[in-house]
Amino acid sequence: MMRRERDRLPAFAAGSTVAVLGLGVSGEAAARLAASNGGVVYASDVSRGPGPTAAAARLAAEGIDTETGGHDMERVLTADLVVVSPGIGPTSEIRRRVSEAGIRTIAEVELGWRDLDSRVIAITGTNGKTTTTGLAAHVLEAGGRRAVAAGNIGLALSEIALLSPQPDWVALELSSFQLADQETVAPDVGVLLNLSPDHLDRYRDVDSYYADKRRLFNSATADSFWVLNADDPACIDLATGVMGERLHFSTRGPVDRGAWTGPDGILKCRLDSEVEWMPSSDLRLLGPHNVANALAAGLACTVAGVEPEAIASGLASFEALPHRLQPIGERDGVLWVNDSKATNVSATAVGLRSFDRPVVLILGGRHKGEPYSSLATDVRERARAVVAYGEAAPRVVSDLRGSVDALTVESGIDAVVRAAADLAQSGDVVLLSPACSSYDMFPNYRERGRAFEAAFQALPVGGGVS
């Protein structure tokens, strides 16, 4: 594939004042990159928690002005540029005031992009982004490229931009929040996995959510490559009119140009000629949705020049990432699976469909605006019972009434796990797939998943749970 030239205009002129809002992983990296490019940086976070406090101390040791426990609005509103954390919503007070002041606002990925030499496979969609991003980086490495996974997966693009040398390739996970504030990100290969309603606690409707996803295509050119889900009409519709070459992946059978699997279960690809990669049964990932993720990652890496043998080897050797349909053990004939990353209803539906044995489903957390009634058919067909917990528990029980026996647990995750163990029978799966955010009880889905695993490990072996 020919290298595409990029606009190399810097994000700001040397000597400009840059306010970085949020001191998570991306904020810390953005502050460091902005300072290295001659910006006069002020970085702040409303939290005084351990993470932001430690980030502020590291930046301060490098001579960067920081603050925790709040933002100095005078400094923010007189900045030439604001770099905003994806966790700060567009309707927040600080975003509103920055917008009213007419200050240019960009995402951390936009800042990092301006200094990036690496080539990029950018991946977005509602579900499967992190797994596909990890798959793509792993396959690129199997093909002999120096590659890293970055973006919403946890490593900031600005941190990669500071490396010398930079990797050959970056597999870049992009959330809708990150896409909302990007200006010029133009990946060598862009991947749109799937679309379904999500984040309706932040977006006014599903159309505005999809509009941010469509910003993946904003800088498309005739040289762009787009990997699209042929089985998802919303993905095809979203890419209508976009410049560049469209390639497709499908789990339902052959496509003209792209990757697919059919009734024989063999992963295949056809660009200039048709090749077979591997049987889907060789994947170490649970569920048919992960076959789709493997097809998307393999196709993107084919465009990047990776040979078929390396694609097959990379896909077959990739293991499940933590908190994403991750088997954590078996107890008394019951398989326990951590799918804490399933923070929306469609992700939970995908998780349920990954098993051909009865499921005790753990649902709950902070409600994100979607009705759980859309799970009713899958729950009725696949779930032995539902354990509902957290702030969303009453809504879960109400929405699923008549579809399944639902038990509400009002105390912590240890009690939730004990209740699930009581309901499960030998041969069942206990699946934590919450369909909610974690913020009522945990700071993030990772901590929720770790707590679930710890509670599972504490269960007694044999004799059930009292």
N, C-alpha and C positions, 0 to 999 in steps of 0.2 A: 504494500500500500504506500502510495506517495505521501510524503510528509506535507502537512498543510501549514502554510504560514499563518501566524497570528498577529493581531494588532498588539504592538508592544508599548502602547502609550501607558505611562505610569498612572497609578490610581490617584496620585496627588503630586503637587510640586514640592520639592524640598523646602523645608521651613514652614510648611502648612501645619496648622493645629489639627490634630486627629483625636477625636473622642471615641474610645472603645467601650461599649456598653456590654457588660457581662464578663466575668473572669473564670469561665469554664475553660475547657481544653482549647476551644477555638478562639476565645477572647484573649487568652494568654499568648497564643501564637500570633494572633493579629497584632497585638501591642508590640511584640518583639520585632515583627517584620516591618511594621510602620516606622518604628524607631530606627531600624537599620537603614531604611530608605530616606532618612532625614526628616521624618515627621516629629513635631513637638507633641508628644503623646500624653493624654490623660486617660487612664483606664480605671473603671469603677464597677462595683457590683452592689446590689441592694442587700445581699446576704453577708453576714459575718461568719458563715459556716467554715468548717476546716478547709474545704477545697478552695474557695475564693481567697481566704486569708493566706493560705500557703502560696497561691499564685501571685497575690499582691506582694508578698515578701520577696519572692524570687525576682519579680520585675523591679521592685524598688532597689534591690541589690545591684541591678544593672543600670540604675539611674533613671528609671521610668516612673513618672508620677502616678501613684495609685491611691484608691480609696475603696473601703468596704463599708457596708452598712448604709449605703445611699449614694446618690449621684449629685454632684455639685451642678445644679441646673445652669448657673451662670456660665460655667466653663463649657458645658455641653452645648448650650445655645449660642455660644460665640465661636464654636469650632468651624473649621472649613469643611470637615468631613466627619461623618459618624459611621463607625463600623459596629453593626448591631448583632447581638447574639440571636440565633434562631429561636431561642426560648422566650424572647420578648415579643409579645403579640402586637399586631399592627394597630389594635385599638387601645393599647396601654396608654397611660397618661404621658409617659415620656416620649413615646413614638408620636403621639398627637402633637405635642409641643414642638418637637423637632421638625415635623412636617409643616406646621404652621409657620415656623421660622424660615422655611425654605432651604434647609440645610440638606445637602446631598447625603444620602444614606445608602450604604452598600453592605452586603453580606461578607463574612470572612472569606468565603470561597472566591468571591470576586477579587478581593485583595490579593489572595494567594495566587490566583490565576494569572494576574498581571506579571508575576515574577517566575512563572513556571516554565521550565524547558522540557519537562517530561511530556510524552504523549499521553492521551487520556481516553479511557473508556468510562463514560459517565452513565450511571444507572439510577433510574427512578421508577416509580410505580407506587401502588398502595401497599402491597405486601411482597416479601421476598427480596427486598433491596439488599439487606446486609448479607444474606447467604449468597446471593448472586455476585455481589461485590467481592466477597471472600473467594468464591469459586473462580472468578475472572483473574484475580491476582495470583491465585495458586496455579492456574493453568498457564498463565504467562511465564511464571517461574519454571514450570515443567518444560516450557518451550525455550528455555535458555535466556529469557529476558530478566533484567533486574526490575522487579515490580513490587509495589506496595498497595495495600488497600487503605483508602483515606476518605475523608468527608464525614458524613453522618455516622460512619462505622467507628469513629473514635480518634483517628489521627487527623489533625487539622491540615488542610492544604497549605496554609501559610508556614507550617513547620517544615513541610517538604520543600517549599520554595527557598528556605534558608539553608538547605543542605548543599554541600559541595563534595562530590558531584551529586546531582539529583538522579533518581532512578530513571530507567528507560521509559517505564510506563507507570501510570497511576490508575488503578481502578477506583473510581470516585463515586461514592454513594451520595445522592442528593435528595434531601427531603423537600417537600413543598415549601417549607419555611425558608430553607436556604435558597431555593430557586426564586422566591418572591423578591429578593433583594440583590439578585445578580444582574449584571449589565451585558457582559461580553463573553461569558463562558461559551466556548465553541469546541466541544469535544471532537476528537478524531472519530470516535464511534459513540453514538448515543443509544441507550437501551431503555425502552418503556415496557415494563413487565406486565402490568395490569392496572385497572382502575376500578375502584368502588368507593362508596361514601366513607369519609373519615374526617376526623378533626372538626366535626360540626359544632364543637364547643368553641372553636376559634374562627371558623368561616361562617358567613351568613347563610350559605347554601352550598350544595355540591358543585354547582357551576363555578363558583369562585375558587373552590379547591382545585378543580380541574384546570382552571385558568392559570394558576400558579404552576401546575405540572407542565402545561404547554410552554412555559418559559424555557424548558429544555431546548426548544427549537428556535429560540429567538435569534441566534447568530448563525443559523443554517446557511450553507452555501451549496453550490453545485457539487462540491467535493465531499460533502458530508455523507456519512453512513448512519442509517437508523435501523436498529434491530427492534422489531415490533411484534407483539403477540397477535398472531392471526386468529386466535380463538376468542379474542376479546374485542367486540365491535367498538367499544369506547376508545380503545387504544388506536385502532385504525382511523376512527373519526377525528381524534385529536391531532393526528399527523396530516390531515388533509391539507393539501396546498403547500406543504413544507418542501423546501429545496433539498436536493440530495437523493441518494439511492436508498430505497426502502428494501430491507430484507426481513423475512418473517420466520417465526418459529411456531410450531404447533405440536400438540400431543394427540391430534386427531388424524394425522395422515400427511401425505406429501404436500409441500409447497413448491412453487416454481423456483424461487431462489431463497435459500435459507436452510433451516434445520428442522427436523421433525422426528417423531416416533409414531408408529402405528400399532396394529394388533400383534405384530411379531415382537414388540418391545425393544427393537434395535434403534439406537440413536444414530441418525444419518444426517448428512449435510450435502447440499448441492449448490455450488457457485458455478465454477467453470466445468466441473465434473462431479459425479456423485460418489461419495465415500461413506463407509460405515465406521462409526466411532466405537461403539460398545453396546452390550445389552444394558438396558435400564436396571436390570437386577444386580449389576455390578456396582451401582451407586451405593454409597454408605449413608445415604440420607433417606429419611422416612417420607412417604407420601407422594402422590402423583404430582403435586404442585412443585416438588423439588426436581422432578423430571423436566418440567417446563423451565425451571431456573437453570438447570444444567444445559439445556438446549440453548437458552439465551446467552449464557456465559461462553459456551463453546463456539457459538456463531460469532460473537463479538471478537473472540480471540482468533478465529479463522480470518476475519477481516484484518486483524493486527498482524497476520503472517505466521501464526503458529501452525505447525504441521499436524496432520490428523493423528499420528501416533502419540504426540505429546498431549494433544487435547484429550484423547482417550485415557492416557496415563494420569493426567491431572484430575480429570473428573472422577476417575475411579479411586483415587487416593485421598480425596478431600473428605474430611469428617465434619459432622454437624457442629455448628458453632454453639457456644453456651446459650441457653435460654430460648432456643429455637427448635422446637420438637426434639429436644435432647433427652434421650433415655438416661435416667440417673440410677436405675437399679430395679431389682425385682425382689419382692418380699411376699412370701406365702402364695406364690403363683400369680401375683399381680405385678404388672409392669407399670412403673411410675415414670412419667414423662413431664419434663419442664419446658413449657412453651410460654414463659412469662412475657416474651417479646410480642405475643399476640395481643395487641392493645386496641384492636377494633373488631367488630362483629365478623367481617369477612375473613379475617385471619383465623378466628376461632372456628368458623365453618370449615375452612381448609384443614385445620388441625383435626377436627372430628372425622373428616372424610379420609384421613390417612390410616385409619385402623379398620380391620375387619373383625374386631372382637368388641364386646360391650365396653362402654366407657363410663366411668364416673367423672363427670366434668366439674371442675372448679371454676366458677365465674364470679367476678366482682372487682371492686376497686372504685375508682371515681368515674362516674358516667360521662361519656363524651358526646352525647346527643343522638346516637343511633338507637332505634328500638331493638330490643333483643328478640322480638317476635319473629324476625327474619331467620332466627336460628331454629324455629319450632320444628320444621320438617326434619332437619338433620338430627336434632335432639330426640325427636320421637322415634326415628329409625335407628339411632346408634347409641343413645345414652341410656344407661341403667338408671342413673339418678344425676341430679345437679346439686352441688353444694354452693350456695350463694353467700357472699360475705362482703363486708365493706359498705361504703356509702351507697353503692348501686344495688345492694341486695334486695330491697323492697321492689325496685323496678324490675329486676331480673325475675323474681318470683311472679310478679303480676303479669309480665309479658309472656312468660312460658307456662302460665296456668293452663292445665288441661293437656299439656304436651308431655310432661314428665313429672315424677316425684321430685320436689325441690325442698331442700333443707336449708334453713338460714342459720348461720353461725355468727354470733355477734362479737365474739372475742377474737384473739389474734390468730396468726397463721398456724401455730401449733395445734390449736383446737380445730381449725379447718382441716388440717391433714389427718388428725385423729378421726374426725367425722367421715372423711372420705375413705379411710381404711376400714371403718366399721361397715360402710355400704358396699365395698368392693368384694367380689367373689373371685376365687381362683380362676384364672383365664382372662380376667378383666384388665383394662388399662385405667389408671388414675391419671387424668390429664389436667394439669394447670394450664389453662388457656383463657385468660381472664376477660377478654373483649373490652377491657377498660384500662385507663391509665392507672398508675400505681400511687398517685400522689396523695391519696387519703391516708395511707399507712407507710409508704416507702418513698424515698427520694427519687427512685427510678426503677425501671423494670429489672435491672440487674440485681439490685438489693432484694427485690421481691423474689426473684428466682433463687438467690442464695439462701434466703430464709426458708423457702419451700424445701430445698434440698437438705438443709440442716434439720428441719422438722421430720423429713422422711428418714434420715439417718438415725434419728432418735426413737423411731418406732421399734417396739419389741418384735422379735422373730417368733412366729408360731402362736397359735391360740387367739389370734385376732386382737382387737384393741377394746378396752373397756371404756 
